[in-house]
Amino acid sequence: MEYKFQVSDAKIDNEQGLIEAHVNTMGIRDHDGDIIDPKAFNASIKNNLPIPVLSGHDQKQIVGKVLFARVDEVEDPEHRLLAVMQMNLNTQMGRDAYSNISEAYVREWSVGFNIPGADSVEWEKRGKENIRRIKNLDWVEVSSVVRGASPSTMTIAAKSEEPDEIEELEPAVIQTNEDEVEPVA
C-alpha cells in the first residue's frame, strides 16, 4: 500500500465528532515526487465510501470513517481532496484521535491507496528526474499523521459547542531564538 500526506484545512464539530479536512493535494508534485491526477480518486469516492480513518496508518487503530469526499479545484492545476469524517467517539481511540486533531496536536493527513494496474500510472521525464503521474488509484484509508508528503494546507478552524460559531485557531509557532518567533507554515 502507498501513502500520501497533507497538512489539512479542517473544520471540527465537537458534538458529533465530525471533521472536514483537505486530506490530499492533486495536480501538483508532492514531496515524494509524484503527481496524483485530480480524477484519480473518482472511482473510489463513488464505490468505496465509507473509508476507514486510521491513526498513523495503524490498522489496529480505526478511529473513524469518511462519510463524504469530493475533489475541489484550488487553482489550476492544484486540486484538493475534501473529506468529511466522523470520528468514533464511542471508543477511547476515537476520542483521543478527535482530541488530537481538534486541538491541532496532529495537523496532517495521509491517504493510503493501492495502484489497480500498470495503466494507472504514467512516467514523465523532467530533466534528470522521472515523475510518476498516478492516473487512477484504489483509495482504502485516510490517516491523521504527524508528517506528510502532500503540500499546501493546514488546520485553520474548529467548530465550538455553539452550532453557528466558528473559532479560528491561532497559527502554531516555533521559537527560533530568544528574539524571534516564526509562524509555522
N, C-alpha and C positions, 0 to 999 in steps of 0.2 A: 504494500500500500504506500502511496505517496502522500505527502503533507505540504500544504501551502499556508503561510501565516499572514496575519494582518493585524495592525493596531486598529481598534474599532471606534466608530462613532456609535454610541449606544444610548438608548432611552430605556429607562427602567420603570416597571410598575411593581411597587413593593407588596401590594396586597395579593396579587396573583402570581408573582414570581416571573413576570413577563419581561423579556429583554429584546430590544430591537437593536440590531447591530449590522454594520457592514463587515462581513466575515472574510471577504476575499476581493482582491483587485484584479481586473482583467484588462486585456488590451495593451498593457504596458509591461515592460520587463520587470520581473520580481528579483529579489536578492539571490535566488538560485539560478538566475539567468534564463528562466522560462517565460514565455508569454502564453497566458491562457486566453483563448478566443472568447469573446463575450457570449457566444452561443453555446459554449461547451457544457454549461450546467443545465440547459433547457430540458433535455430528456429526463435528467434526474429530478428536476423540480416537478415535472409532470408525473413521473412514475414512482419516485422513491419516498416522498413525504408520508408520514413524519420520519425525519432522520434523527438518530440519537445525538445528543450533546454530551460530550465527554469532558473530563478534566484532564488536560495534558496528554491526550491520545491514549489514556489508560482505559481499556475496555472493561475493566473491573469497576470503573468509576463513572457509571452512567448517571448524569446529573440533571438531564432534561431532554427535551425533544424540540426539533424545528417544526413549527406549525405552518409557516408560510415563508416563501422565498421568492425573490424576483431580482432581475438584473436591472440596475439603474445606470443610465449614462451620466457620467460626471462632466466630462469634456472630451470630445473625440480625440484620441482613441480610448481614453480611460473609462472603464465601467466598474461598478462595484456590485457585489452580491449582497443584497439586503436580506436578512433573515429575522423572523420573529420567532423567538424561542420561549418555551415555558419551562422553567426550572422546576424540578420535583421537590417542592417544599415539604413533602411528607417523609423525606429521608434526610438524615444528617448531612450526607454528602451533597445533596441538592441545596440545602440551606447554606452550607459552607461555601459552595461554589457561587451561589447567588450573592452572598455577602461579599466575597472577594471581588466579584465583578461590579456590584453596585457601589462599593466603596473604593473602586479603582485600584485595588491591590493587584489585580490581574487585568490588563487592558488590551491584550492582543488576542487574535483568533487564528485558528488554523483549520483548513479543510482537509479531510482525509478522503482520498479517492483512488480508484483503480483506472487504468487505461484499458478500455474494452477491446482494442485491436490495433494492429500496426497502422491501419488507415486513420487512426485517431490522432496521429502525431505527424507533423511536418518539420523538417530541419531547414534552417536558413543559415547561410554563411554571411557573417558580417565581419569583414576584415579577417582577423585570425580566429575569430570566435564562431562556434556553432551554436545557434539559438534554437531551442526546442519550442515549437509552437504547438500547444495542445488544443486540438480542434473539438474533441469530444472526450468526456470522462464520465465515470460512474461514481457519483458523489455518495459516500457511505457514512460520513460523520463530520461533525464540526466540534472543535475543542477550544476551550479557553486555555491560553498558554502565556508563558512569561515573555518569550521572544519568538518572533515570526519572520517570514520571508516576504509577505505581501506588503507593499508600501502604502502610504497616503492618508491614513485616518487615525483618529484617537477617540477615546471615550469622552463625550462632552456634556451629557445631561443625564440627570436622574429624576424620575417622577416621584414626588413626595407622597405622603399619605393623603394630601388634599388632591382629589382627582383632576382638577384643572390647573394645578400649579406645577410648573417645571422649574427645577432648581439647577442652575448652571454650576458645574463643578469647577473648582479652581484648577488651573494647569499645574501639573506636577513640577517640582523644581529640584534641580541638582545644585548643591553648594560646591562651587569650583575652587574657591579660596575664601579667605575671610572677608574680602571686599566685594566679591562678585557673586551674583546669583543668576543662573540662566534657566529660563523655562525649558522644559523637556518638549521637544517637537513631537 
